[in-house]
Amino acid sequence: MKKVAMHMRMKARAVRERWITDLCRRSLSGITVIELVLILVIVIALLLIFKNQLINLINTIFDKIISESSGI
């Protein structure tokens, strides 16, 4: 009788652990997708907000590279 009860407890524990693992896996995968989408939205918004400043910065860097490369 004790063996049967012990076997049932072990089986119940295995089912519970598998259920918890599956639940954690599902919730984590959903969270990471949402986080990635939010990060992309923020990056795109920042690029749109600072578009002119970024273009000016890139042009300045390339002008400096071109002017200093002629001296090499």
N, CA, C and O atoms as a Tripos MOL2 file, in Angstrom:
@<TRIPOS>MOLECULE
protein
  288   287    72     0     0
PROTEIN
NO_CHARGES

@<TRIPOS>ATOM
      1 N           0.8250   -1.1960    0.0000 N.3       1 MET1
      2 CA          0.0000    0.0000    0.0000 C.3       1 MET1
      3 C           0.8650    1.2540    0.0000 C.2       1 MET1
      4 O           0.5540    2.2310   -0.6820 O.2       1 MET1
      5 N           1.9680    1.2240    0.7790 N.am      2 LYS2
      6 CA          2.8370    2.3940    0.8500 C.3       2 LYS2
      7 C           3.5080    2.6580   -0.5030 C.2       2 LYS2
      8 O           3.7190    3.8080   -0.8910 O.2       2 LYS2
      9 N           3.8400    1.5710   -1.2140 N.am      3 LYS3
     10 CA          4.4660    1.7310   -2.5230 C.3       3 LYS3
     11 C           3.5240    2.4100   -3.5070 C.2       3 LYS3
     12 O           3.9470    3.2580   -4.2920 O.2       3 LYS3
     13 N           2.2710    2.0450   -3.4660 N.am      4 VAL4
     14 CA          1.2810    2.6400   -4.3660 C.3       4 VAL4
     15 C           1.1160    4.1210   -4.0530 C.2       4 VAL4
     16 O           1.0720    4.9460   -4.9660 O.2       4 VAL4
     17 N           1.0260    4.4640   -2.7750 N.am      5 ALA5
     18 CA          0.8670    5.8600   -2.3780 C.3       5 ALA5
     19 C           2.0990    6.6670   -2.7730 C.2       5 ALA5
     20 O           1.9710    7.7980   -3.2420 O.2       5 ALA5
     21 N           3.2910    6.0990   -2.5870 N.am      6 MET6
     22 CA          4.5200    6.7980   -2.9390 C.3       6 MET6
     23 C           4.5940    6.9980   -4.4550 C.2       6 MET6
     24 O           5.0040    8.0560   -4.9320 O.2       6 MET6
     25 N           4.1950    5.9740   -5.1980 N.am      7 HIS7
     26 CA          4.2040    6.0650   -6.6540 C.3       7 HIS7
     27 C           3.2310    7.1540   -7.1320 C.2       7 HIS7
     28 O           3.5540    7.9120   -8.0460 O.2       7 HIS7
     29 N           2.0660    7.2320   -6.5290 N.am      8 MET8
     30 CA          1.0730    8.2440   -6.9030 C.3       8 MET8
     31 C           1.5850    9.6510   -6.5920 C.2       8 MET8
     32 O           1.3900   10.5720   -7.3860 O.2       8 MET8
     33 N           2.2440    9.8210   -5.4320 N.am      9 ARG9
     34 CA          2.7970   11.1370   -5.0880 C.3       9 ARG9
     35 C           3.8720   11.5510   -6.0710 C.2       9 ARG9
     36 O           3.9120   12.7040   -6.5010 O.2       9 ARG9
     37 N           4.7420   10.6230   -6.4320 N.am     10 MET10
     38 CA          5.8150   10.9310   -7.3770 C.3      10 MET10
     39 C           5.2450   11.2980   -8.7380 C.2      10 MET10
     40 O           5.7320   12.2210   -9.3900 O.2      10 MET10
     41 N           4.2230   10.5820   -9.1650 N.am     11 LYS11
     42 CA          3.5940   10.8670  -10.4460 C.3      11 LYS11
     43 C           2.9000   12.2400  -10.4180 C.2      11 LYS11
     44 O           2.9900   13.0010  -11.3810 O.2      11 LYS11
     45 N           2.2150   12.5470   -9.3180 N.am     12 ALA12
     46 CA          1.5500   13.8350   -9.1800 C.3      12 ALA12
     47 C           2.5770   14.9660   -9.1760 C.2      12 ALA12
     48 O           2.3390   16.0140   -9.7760 O.2      12 ALA12
     49 N           3.7120   14.7700   -8.5100 N.am     13 ARG13
     50 CA          4.7600   15.7790   -8.4790 C.3      13 ARG13
     51 C           5.3330   16.0050   -9.8840 C.2      13 ARG13
     52 O           5.5890   17.1460  -10.2700 O.2      13 ARG13
     53 N           5.5330   14.9360  -10.6400 N.am     14 ALA14
     54 CA          6.0710   15.0500  -12.0010 C.3      14 ALA14
     55 C           5.0950   15.8180  -12.8970 C.2      14 ALA14
     56 O           5.5100   16.6650  -13.6870 O.2      14 ALA14
     57 N           3.8070   15.5230  -12.7730 N.am     15 VAL15
     58 CA          2.7960   16.2230  -13.5770 C.3      15 VAL15
     59 C           2.7680   17.6970  -13.2050 C.2      15 VAL15
     60 O           2.6980   18.5540  -14.0860 O.2      15 VAL15
     61 N           2.8220   18.0050  -11.9070 N.am     16 ARG16
     62 CA          2.8040   19.3870  -11.4400 C.3      16 ARG16
     63 C           4.0290   20.1490  -11.9510 C.2      16 ARG16
     64 O           3.9030   21.2820  -12.4150 O.2      16 ARG16
     65 N           5.2050   19.5370  -11.8700 N.am     17 GLU17
     66 CA          6.4340   20.1940  -12.3360 C.3      17 GLU17
     67 C           6.3950   20.4330  -13.8440 C.2      17 GLU17
     68 O           6.8250   21.4850  -14.3180 O.2      17 GLU17
     69 N           5.8810   19.4630  -14.5960 N.am     18 ARG18
     70 CA          5.7810   19.6360  -16.0410 C.3      18 ARG18
     71 C           4.8040   20.7600  -16.3790 C.2      18 ARG18
     72 O           5.0620   21.5490  -17.2870 O.2      18 ARG18
     73 N           3.6870   20.8400  -15.6600 N.am     19 TRP19
     74 CA          2.6980   21.8800  -15.8940 C.3      19 TRP19
     75 C           3.2910   23.2630  -15.5990 C.2      19 TRP19
     76 O           3.0850   24.2030  -16.3670 O.2      19 TRP19
     77 N           4.0220   23.3870  -14.4970 N.am     20 ILE20
     78 CA          4.6440   24.6630  -14.1300 C.3      20 ILE20
     79 C           5.6920   25.0500  -15.1640 C.2      20 ILE20
     80 O           5.7790   26.2160  -15.5500 O.2      20 ILE20
     81 N           6.4890   24.0860  -15.6150 N.am     21 THR21
     82 CA          7.5120   24.3740  -16.6170 C.3      21 THR21
     83 C           6.8740   24.8630  -17.9120 C.2      21 THR21
     84 O           7.3310   25.8430  -18.5020 O.2      21 THR21
     85 N           5.8110   24.1770  -18.3580 N.am     22 ASP22
     86 CA          5.1240   24.5930  -19.5780 C.3      22 ASP22
     87 C           4.5120   25.9760  -19.4320 C.2      22 ASP22
     88 O           4.5710   26.7830  -20.3600 O.2      22 ASP22
     89 N           3.9320   26.2520  -18.2880 N.am     23 LEU23
     90 CA          3.3210   27.5570  -18.0490 C.3      23 LEU23
     91 C           4.3690   28.6590  -18.0790 C.2      23 LEU23
     92 O           4.1480   29.7100  -18.6800 O.2      23 LEU23
     93 N           5.5090   28.4280  -17.4360 N.am     24 CYS24
     94 CA          6.5840   29.4190  -17.4270 C.3      24 CYS24
     95 C           7.1260   29.6410  -18.8340 C.2      24 CYS24
     96 O           7.3900   30.7780  -19.2270 O.2      24 CYS24
     97 N           7.2890   28.5800  -19.5810 N.am     25 ARG25
     98 CA          7.8180   28.6980  -20.9380 C.3      25 ARG25
     99 C           6.8860   29.5300  -21.8080 C.2      25 ARG25
    100 O           7.3450   30.3750  -22.5760 O.2      25 ARG25
    101 N           5.5880   29.2990  -21.6960 N.am     26 ARG26
    102 CA          4.6200   30.0520  -22.5060 C.3      26 ARG26
    103 C           4.6060   31.5280  -22.1190 C.2      26 ARG26
    104 O           4.6070   32.3940  -22.9940 O.2      26 ARG26
    105 N           4.5940   31.8190  -20.8440 N.am     27 SER27
    106 CA          4.5100   33.2130  -20.4230 C.3      27 SER27
    107 C           5.7940   33.9610  -20.7510 C.2      27 SER27
    108 O           5.7420   35.1340  -21.1200 O.2      27 SER27
    109 N           6.9430   33.3060  -20.6230 N.am     28 LEU28
    110 CA          8.2000   33.9790  -20.9410 C.3      28 LEU28
    111 C           8.3250   34.2640  -22.4250 C.2      28 LEU28
    112 O           8.8090   35.3310  -22.8010 O.2      28 LEU28
    113 N           7.9080   33.3510  -23.2700 N.am     29 SER29
    114 CA          8.0180   33.5840  -24.7020 C.3      29 SER29
    115 C           7.1030   34.7270  -25.1270 C.2      29 SER29
    116 O           7.4600   35.4990  -26.0170 O.2      29 SER29
    117 N           5.9400   34.8460  -24.5150 N.am     30 GLY30
    118 CA          5.0440   35.9510  -24.8380 C.3      30 GLY30
    119 C           5.5920   37.2810  -24.3680 C.2      30 GLY30
    120 O           5.4450   38.2910  -25.0550 O.2      30 GLY30
    121 N           6.2150   37.2930  -23.2150 N.am     31 ILE31
    122 CA          6.7850   38.5270  -22.6820 C.3      31 ILE31
    123 C           7.9280   39.0040  -23.5690 C.2      31 ILE31
    124 O           8.0380   40.2010  -23.8380 O.2      31 ILE31
    125 N           8.7690   38.1040  -24.0210 N.am     32 THR32
    126 CA          9.9130   38.5300  -24.8290 C.3      32 THR32
    127 C           9.4680   39.1020  -26.1650 C.2      32 THR32
    128 O          10.0780   40.0550  -26.6510 O.2      32 THR32
    129 N           8.4340   38.5550  -26.7680 N.am     33 VAL33
    130 CA          7.9450   39.0970  -28.0370 C.3      33 VAL33
    131 C           7.4010   40.5060  -27.8190 C.2      33 VAL33
    132 O           7.6830   41.4100  -28.6060 O.2      33 VAL33
    133 N           6.6360   40.6930  -26.7710 N.am     34 ILE34
    134 CA          6.0870   42.0220  -26.4760 C.3      34 ILE34
    135 C           7.2150   43.0100  -26.2030 C.2      34 ILE34
    136 O           7.1750   44.1460  -26.6750 O.2      34 ILE34
    137 N           8.2140   42.5840  -25.4480 N.am     35 GLU35
    138 CA          9.3420   43.4700  -25.1570 C.3      35 GLU35
    139 C          10.0750   43.8600  -26.4310 C.2      35 GLU35
    140 O          10.4330   45.0250  -26.6010 O.2      35 GLU35
    141 N          10.3020   42.9180  -27.3200 N.am     36 LEU36
    142 CA         10.9890   43.2290  -28.5750 C.3      36 LEU36
    143 C          10.1910   44.2090  -29.4150 C.2      36 LEU36
    144 O          10.7650   45.1340  -29.9900 O.2      36 LEU36
    145 N           8.8940   44.0300  -29.4980 N.am     37 VAL37
    146 CA          8.0540   44.9520  -30.2680 C.3      37 VAL37
    147 C           8.0970   46.3420  -29.6560 C.2      37 VAL37
    148 O           8.2030   47.3310  -30.3810 O.2      37 VAL37
    149 N           8.0170   46.4340  -28.3330 N.am     38 LEU38
    150 CA          8.0650   47.7430  -27.6800 C.3      38 LEU38
    151 C           9.4140   48.4280  -27.8920 C.2      38 LEU38
    152 O           9.4670   49.6360  -28.1230 O.2      38 LEU38
    153 N          10.4890   47.6720  -27.8140 N.am     39 ILE39
    154 CA         11.8180   48.2480  -28.0490 C.3      39 ILE39
    155 C          11.9350   48.7600  -29.4740 C.2      39 ILE39
    156 O          12.4700   49.8450  -29.7010 O.2      39 ILE39
    157 N          11.4420   47.9890  -30.4380 N.am     40 LEU40
    158 CA         11.4750   48.4450  -31.8380 C.3      40 LEU40
    159 C          10.6570   49.7100  -32.0360 C.2      40 LEU40
    160 O          11.0840   50.6160  -32.7520 O.2      40 LEU40
    161 N           9.4980   49.7850  -31.4170 N.am     41 VAL41
    162 CA          8.6530   50.9770  -31.5350 C.3      41 VAL41
    163 C           9.3750   52.1910  -30.9510 C.2      41 VAL41
    164 O           9.3330   53.2760  -31.5320 O.2      41 VAL41
    165 N          10.0300   52.0160  -29.8150 N.am     42 ILE42
    166 CA         10.7480   53.1230  -29.1790 C.3      42 ILE42
    167 C          11.9200   53.5710  -30.0440 C.2      42 ILE42
    168 O          12.1390   54.7700  -30.2160 O.2      42 ILE42
    169 N          12.6750   52.6200  -30.5890 N.am     43 VAL43
    170 CA         13.8200   52.9740  -31.4310 C.3      43 VAL43
    171 C          13.3570   53.7220  -32.6830 C.2      43 VAL43
    172 O          13.9630   54.7230  -33.0650 O.2      43 VAL43
    173 N          12.2970   53.2470  -33.3160 N.am     44 ILE44
    174 CA         11.7860   53.9190  -34.5140 C.3      44 ILE44
    175 C          11.2790   55.3160  -34.1690 C.2      44 ILE44
    176 O          11.5070   56.2600  -34.9250 O.2      44 ILE44
    177 N          10.5980   55.4540  -33.0410 N.am     45 ALA45
    178 CA         10.1170   56.7780  -32.6350 C.3      45 ALA45
    179 C          11.2800   57.7290  -32.3810 C.2      45 ALA45
    180 O          11.2210   58.8920  -32.7790 O.2      45 ALA45
    181 N          12.3400   57.2520  -31.7230 N.am     46 LEU46
    182 CA         13.5070   58.1030  -31.4790 C.3      46 LEU46
    183 C          14.1890   58.4920  -32.7860 C.2      46 LEU46
    184 O          14.6380   59.6280  -32.9420 O.2      46 LEU46
    185 N          14.2650   57.5580  -33.7170 N.am     47 LEU47
    186 CA         14.8530   57.8850  -35.0210 C.3      47 LEU47
    187 C          14.0360   58.9480  -35.7380 C.2      47 LEU47
    188 O          14.6040   59.8510  -36.3520 O.2      47 LEU47
    189 N          12.7320   58.8580  -35.6730 N.am     48 LEU48
    190 CA         11.8890   59.8570  -36.3230 C.3      48 LEU48
    191 C          11.9840   61.2180  -35.6320 C.2      48 LEU48
    192 O          11.9790   62.2530  -36.2980 O.2      48 LEU48
    193 N          12.0690   61.2190  -34.3250 N.am     49 ILE49
    194 CA         12.1450   62.4750  -33.5790 C.3      49 ILE49
    195 C          13.4740   63.1800  -33.8550 C.2      49 ILE49
    196 O          13.5010   64.3910  -34.0750 O.2      49 ILE49
    197 N          14.5720   62.4290  -33.8430 N.am     50 PHE50
    198 CA         15.8990   63.0290  -33.9920 C.3      50 PHE50
    199 C          16.4730   62.8320  -35.3900 C.2      50 PHE50
    200 O          17.6910   62.7930  -35.5630 O.2      50 PHE50
    201 N          15.6070   62.7090  -36.3780 N.am     51 LYS51
    202 CA         16.0410   62.4340  -37.7510 C.3      51 LYS51
    203 C          17.0080   63.5010  -38.2610 C.2      51 LYS51
    204 O          18.0810   63.1680  -38.7650 O.2      51 LYS51
    205 N          16.6480   64.7650  -38.1400 N.am     52 ASN52
    206 CA         17.4940   65.8400  -38.6700 C.3      52 ASN52
    207 C          18.8400   65.9000  -37.9480 C.2      52 ASN52
    208 O          19.8760   66.0760  -38.5890 O.2      52 ASN52
    209 N          18.8360   65.7590  -36.6480 N.am     53 GLN53
    210 CA         20.0830   65.7890  -35.8970 C.3      53 GLN53
    211 C          20.9860   64.6200  -36.2850 C.2      53 GLN53
    212 O          22.2000   64.7880  -36.4040 O.2      53 GLN53
    213 N          20.4060   63.4500  -36.4810 N.am     54 LEU54
    214 CA         21.1940   62.2820  -36.8710 C.3      54 LEU54
    215 C          21.7810   62.4490  -38.2670 C.2      54 LEU54
    216 O          22.9340   62.0880  -38.5050 O.2      54 LEU54
    217 N          20.9950   62.9910  -39.1850 N.am     55 ILE55
    218 CA         21.5030   63.2220  -40.5460 C.3      55 ILE55
    219 C          22.6490   64.2190  -40.5180 C.2      55 ILE55
    220 O          23.6640   64.0150  -41.1840 O.2      55 ILE55
    221 N          22.4980   65.2980  -39.7520 N.am     56 ASN56
    222 CA         23.5730   66.2910  -39.6490 C.3      56 ASN56
    223 C          24.8290   65.6790  -39.0270 C.2      56 ASN56
    224 O          25.9390   65.9490  -39.4870 O.2      56 ASN56
    225 N          24.6680   64.8650  -37.9950 N.am     57 LEU57
    226 CA         25.8030   64.2170  -37.3500 C.3      57 LEU57
    227 C          26.5260   63.2880  -38.3220 C.2      57 LEU57
    228 O          27.7550   63.3030  -38.4000 O.2      57 LEU57
    229 N          25.7760   62.4900  -39.0530 N.am     58 ILE58
    230 CA         26.3880   61.5600  -40.0140 C.3      58 ILE58
    231 C          27.1020   62.3210  -41.1230 C.2      58 ILE58
    232 O          28.2060   61.9440  -41.5180 O.2      58 ILE58
    233 N          26.4860   63.3880  -41.6320 N.am     59 ASN59
    234 CA         27.1330   64.1930  -42.6760 C.3      59 ASN59
    235 C          28.4210   64.8190  -42.1580 C.2      59 ASN59
    236 O          29.4230   64.8460  -42.8720 O.2      59 ASN59
    237 N          28.4080   65.3190  -40.9330 N.am     60 THR60
    238 CA         29.6070   65.9130  -40.3410 C.3      60 THR60
    239 C          30.7160   64.8710  -40.1990 C.2      60 THR60
    240 O          31.8760   65.1550  -40.4980 O.2      60 THR60
    241 N          30.3700   63.6900  -39.7510 N.am     61 ILE61
    242 CA         31.3690   62.6210  -39.5890 C.3      61 ILE61
    243 C          31.9650   62.2430  -40.9300 C.2      61 ILE61
    244 O          33.1820   62.1000  -41.0450 O.2      61 ILE61
    245 N          31.1210   62.0750  -41.9600 N.am     62 PHE62
    246 CA         31.6410   61.7050  -43.2750 C.3      62 PHE62
    247 C          32.4700   62.8260  -43.8950 C.2      62 PHE62
    248 O          33.4770   62.5560  -44.5500 O.2      62 PHE62
    249 N          32.0630   64.0810  -43.6970 N.am     63 ASP63
    250 CA         32.8690   65.2000  -44.1950 C.3      63 ASP63
    251 C          34.2480   65.2100  -43.5400 C.2      63 ASP63
    252 O          35.2510   65.4480  -44.2130 O.2      63 ASP63
    253 N          34.3030   64.9580  -42.2580 N.am     64 LYS64
    254 CA         35.5710   64.9200  -41.5370 C.3      64 LYS64
    255 C          36.4300   63.7510  -42.0200 C.2      64 LYS64
    256 O          37.6400   63.9000  -42.1900 O.2      64 LYS64
    257 N          35.8150   62.5950  -42.2400 N.am     65 ILE65
    258 CA         36.5550   61.4420  -42.7490 C.3      65 ILE65
    259 C          37.1290   61.7350  -44.1280 C.2      65 ILE65
    260 O          38.2870   61.4180  -44.4010 O.2      65 ILE65
    261 N          36.3270   62.3360  -44.9960 N.am     66 ILE66
    262 CA         36.7840   62.6440  -46.3540 C.3      66 ILE66
    263 C          37.9020   63.6800  -46.3310 C.2      66 ILE66
    264 O          38.8870   63.5380  -47.0560 O.2      66 ILE66
    265 N          37.7640   64.7270  -45.5050 N.am     67 SER67
    266 CA         38.7900   65.7550  -45.4750 C.3      67 SER67
    267 C          40.1020   65.2500  -44.8730 C.2      67 SER67
    268 O          41.1800   65.6580  -45.3050 O.2      67 SER67
    269 N          40.0150   64.3590  -43.8710 N.am     68 GLU68
    270 CA         41.2480   63.8500  -43.2600 C.3      68 GLU68
    271 C          41.8610   62.7160  -44.0640 C.2      68 GLU68
    272 O          43.0590   62.4620  -43.9430 O.2      68 GLU68
    273 N          41.0690   62.0230  -44.8860 N.am     69 SER69
    274 CA         41.6200   60.9410  -45.6820 C.3      69 SER69
    275 C          42.4450   61.4730  -46.8650 C.2      69 SER69
    276 O          43.3170   60.7720  -47.3770 O.2      69 SER69
    277 N          42.1720   62.6940  -47.2890 N.am     70 SER70
    278 CA         42.9570   63.2590  -48.3930 C.3      70 SER70
    279 C          44.3850   63.5530  -47.9640 C.2      70 SER70
    280 O          45.2780   63.6360  -48.8080 O.2      70 SER70
    281 N          44.6140   63.7110  -46.6740 N.am     71 GLY71
    282 CA         45.9570   63.9840  -46.1680 C.3      71 GLY71
    283 C          46.7970   62.7300  -46.0150 C.2      71 GLY71
    284 O          47.9990   62.8300  -45.7700 O.2      71 GLY71
    285 N          46.2130   61.5740  -46.1510 N.am     72 ILE72
    286 CA         46.9650   60.3130  -45.9690 C.3      72 ILE72
    287 C          47.7110   59.9320  -47.1960 C.2      72 ILE72
    288 O          48.3900   58.9060  -47.2120 O.2      72 ILE72
@<TRIPOS>BOND
     1     1     2 1
     2     2     3 1
     3     3     4 2
     4     3     5 am
     5     5     6 1
     6     6     7 1
     7     7     8 2
     8     7     9 am
     9     9    10 1
    10    10    11 1
    11    11    12 2
    12    11    13 am
    13    13    14 1
    14    14    15 1
    15    15    16 2
    16    15    17 am
    17    17    18 1
    18    18    19 1
    19    19    20 2
    20    19    21 am
    21    21    22 1
    22    22    23 1
    23    23    24 2
    24    23    25 am
    25    25    26 1
    26    26    27 1
    27    27    28 2
    28    27    29 am
    29    29    30 1
    30    30    31 1
    31    31    32 2
    32    31    33 am
    33    33    34 1
    34    34    35 1
    35    35    36 2
    36    35    37 am
    37    37    38 1
    38    38    39 1
    39    39    40 2
    40    39    41 am
    41    41    42 1
    42    42    43 1
    43    43    44 2
    44    43    45 am
    45    45    46 1
    46    46    47 1
    47    47    48 2
    48    47    49 am
    49    49    50 1
    50    50    51 1
    51    51    52 2
    52    51    53 am
    53    53    54 1
    54    54    55 1
    55    55    56 2
    56    55    57 am
    57    57    58 1
    58    58    59 1
    59    59    60 2
    60    59    61 am
    61    61    62 1
    62    62    63 1
    63    63    64 2
    64    63    65 am
    65    65    66 1
    66    66    67 1
    67    67    68 2
    68    67    69 am
    69    69    70 1
    70    70    71 1
    71    71    72 2
    72    71    73 am
    73    73    74 1
    74    74    75 1
    75    75    76 2
    76    75    77 am
    77    77    78 1
    78    78    79 1
    79    79    80 2
    80    79    81 am
    81    81    82 1
    82    82    83 1
    83    83    84 2
    84    83    85 am
    85    85    86 1
    86    86    87 1
    87    87    88 2
    88    87    89 am
    89    89    90 1
    90    90    91 1
    91    91    92 2
    92    91    93 am
    93    93    94 1
    94    94    95 1
    95    95    96 2
    96    95    97 am
    97    97    98 1
    98    98    99 1
    99    99   100 2
   100    99   101 am
   101   101   102 1
   102   102   103 1
   103   103   104 2
   104   103   105 am
   105   105   106 1
   106   106   107 1
   107   107   108 2
   108   107   109 am
   109   109   110 1
   110   110   111 1
   111   111   112 2
   112   111   113 am
   113   113   114 1
   114   114   115 1
   115   115   116 2
   116   115   117 am
   117   117   118 1
   118   118   119 1
   119   119   120 2
   120   119   121 am
   121   121   122 1
   122   122   123 1
   123   123   124 2
   124   123   125 am
   125   125   126 1
   126   126   127 1
   127   127   128 2
   128   127   129 am
   129   129   130 1
   130   130   131 1
   131   131   132 2
   132   131   133 am
   133   133   134 1
   134   134   135 1
   135   135   136 2
   136   135   137 am
   137   137   138 1
   138   138   139 1
   139   139   140 2
   140   139   141 am
   141   141   142 1
   142   142   143 1
   143   143   144 2
   144   143   145 am
   145   145   146 1
   146   146   147 1
   147   147   148 2
   148   147   149 am
   149   149   150 1
   150   150   151 1
   151   151   152 2
   152   151   153 am
   153   153   154 1
   154   154   155 1
   155   155   156 2
   156   155   157 am
   157   157   158 1
   158   158   159 1
   159   159   160 2
   160   159   161 am
   161   161   162 1
   162   162   163 1
   163   163   164 2
   164   163   165 am
   165   165   166 1
   166   166   167 1
   167   167   168 2
   168   167   169 am
   169   169   170 1
   170   170   171 1
   171   171   172 2
   172   171   173 am
   173   173   174 1
   174   174   175 1
   175   175   176 2
   176   175   177 am
   177   177   178 1
   178   178   179 1
   179   179   180 2
   180   179   181 am
   181   181   182 1
   182   182   183 1
   183   183   184 2
   184   183   185 am
   185   185   186 1
   186   186   187 1
   187   187   188 2
   188   187   189 am
   189   189   190 1
   190   190   191 1
   191   191   192 2
   192   191   193 am
   193   193   194 1
   194   194   195 1
   195   195   196 2
   196   195   197 am
   197   197   198 1
   198   198   199 1
   199   199   200 2
   200   199   201 am
   201   201   202 1
   202   202   203 1
   203   203   204 2
   204   203   205 am
   205   205   206 1
   206   206   207 1
   207   207   208 2
   208   207   209 am
   209   209   210 1
   210   210   211 1
   211   211   212 2
   212   211   213 am
   213   213   214 1
   214   214   215 1
   215   215   216 2
   216   215   217 am
   217   217   218 1
   218   218   219 1
   219   219   220 2
   220   219   221 am
   221   221   222 1
   222   222   223 1
   223   223   224 2
   224   223   225 am
   225   225   226 1
   226   226   227 1
   227   227   228 2
   228   227   229 am
   229   229   230 1
   230   230   231 1
   231   231   232 2
   232   231   233 am
   233   233   234 1
   234   234   235 1
   235   235   236 2
   236   235   237 am
   237   237   238 1
   238   238   239 1
   239   239   240 2
   240   239   241 am
   241   241   242 1
   242   242   243 1
   243   243   244 2
   244   243   245 am
   245   245   246 1
   246   246   247 1
   247   247   248 2
   248   247   249 am
   249   249   250 1
   250   250   251 1
   251   251   252 2
   252   251   253 am
   253   253   254 1
   254   254   255 1
   255   255   256 2
   256   255   257 am
   257   257   258 1
   258   258   259 1
   259   259   260 2
   260   259   261 am
   261   261   262 1
   262   262   263 1
   263   263   264 2
   264   263   265 am
   265   265   266 1
   266   266   267 1
   267   267   268 2
   268   267   269 am
   269   269   270 1
   270   270   271 1
   271   271   272 2
   272   271   273 am
   273   273   274 1
   274   274   275 1
   275   275   276 2
   276   275   277 am
   277   277   278 1
   278   278   279 1
   279   279   280 2
   280   279   281 am
   281   281   282 1
   282   282   283 1
   283   283   284 2
   284   283   285 am
   285   285   286 1
   286   286   287 1
   287   287   288 2
@<TRIPOS>SUBSTRUCTURE
     1 MET1         2 RESIDUE 1 A MET
     2 LYS2         6 RESIDUE 1 A LYS
     3 LYS3        10 RESIDUE 1 A LYS
     4 VAL4        14 RESIDUE 1 A VAL
     5 ALA5        18 RESIDUE 1 A ALA
     6 MET6        22 RESIDUE 1 A MET
     7 HIS7        26 RESIDUE 1 A HIS
     8 MET8        30 RESIDUE 1 A MET
     9 ARG9        34 RESIDUE 1 A ARG
    10 MET10       38 RESIDUE 1 A MET
    11 LYS11       42 RESIDUE 1 A LYS
    12 ALA12       46 RESIDUE 1 A ALA
    13 ARG13       50 RESIDUE 1 A ARG
    14 ALA14       54 RESIDUE 1 A ALA
    15 VAL15       58 RESIDUE 1 A VAL
    16 ARG16       62 RESIDUE 1 A ARG
    17 GLU17       66 RESIDUE 1 A GLU
    18 ARG18       70 RESIDUE 1 A ARG
    19 TRP19       74 RESIDUE 1 A TRP
    20 ILE20       78 RESIDUE 1 A ILE
    21 THR21       82 RESIDUE 1 A THR
    22 ASP22       86 RESIDUE 1 A ASP
    23 LEU23       90 RESIDUE 1 A LEU
    24 CYS24       94 RESIDUE 1 A CYS
    25 ARG25       98 RESIDUE 1 A ARG
    26 ARG26      102 RESIDUE 1 A ARG
    27 SER27      106 RESIDUE 1 A SER
    28 LEU28      110 RESIDUE 1 A LEU
    29 SER29      114 RESIDUE 1 A SER
    30 GLY30      118 RESIDUE 1 A GLY
    31 ILE31      122 RESIDUE 1 A ILE
    32 THR32      126 RESIDUE 1 A THR
    33 VAL33      130 RESIDUE 1 A VAL
    34 ILE34      134 RESIDUE 1 A ILE
    35 GLU35      138 RESIDUE 1 A GLU
    36 LEU36      142 RESIDUE 1 A LEU
    37 VAL37      146 RESIDUE 1 A VAL
    38 LEU38      150 RESIDUE 1 A LEU
    39 ILE39      154 RESIDUE 1 A ILE
    40 LEU40      158 RESIDUE 1 A LEU
    41 VAL41      162 RESIDUE 1 A VAL
    42 ILE42      166 RESIDUE 1 A ILE
    43 VAL43      170 RESIDUE 1 A VAL
    44 ILE44      174 RESIDUE 1 A ILE
    45 ALA45      178 RESIDUE 1 A ALA
    46 LEU46      182 RESIDUE 1 A LEU
    47 LEU47      186 RESIDUE 1 A LEU
    48 LEU48      190 RESIDUE 1 A LEU
    49 ILE49      194 RESIDUE 1 A ILE
    50 PHE50      198 RESIDUE 1 A PHE
    51 LYS51      202 RESIDUE 1 A LYS
    52 ASN52      206 RESIDUE 1 A ASN
    53 GLN53      210 RESIDUE 1 A GLN
    54 LEU54      214 RESIDUE 1 A LEU
    55 ILE55      218 RESIDUE 1 A ILE
    56 ASN56      222 RESIDUE 1 A ASN
    57 LEU57      226 RESIDUE 1 A LEU
    58 ILE58      230 RESIDUE 1 A ILE
    59 ASN59      234 RESIDUE 1 A ASN
    60 THR60      238 RESIDUE 1 A THR
    61 ILE61      242 RESIDUE 1 A ILE
    62 PHE62      246 RESIDUE 1 A PHE
    63 ASP63      250 RESIDUE 1 A ASP
    64 LYS64      254 RESIDUE 1 A LYS
    65 ILE65      258 RESIDUE 1 A ILE
    66 ILE66      262 RESIDUE 1 A ILE
    67 SER67      266 RESIDUE 1 A SER
    68 GLU68      270 RESIDUE 1 A GLU
    69 SER69      274 RESIDUE 1 A SER
    70 SER70      278 RESIDUE 1 A SER
    71 GLY71      282 RESIDUE 1 A GLY
    72 ILE72      286 RESIDUE 1 A ILE
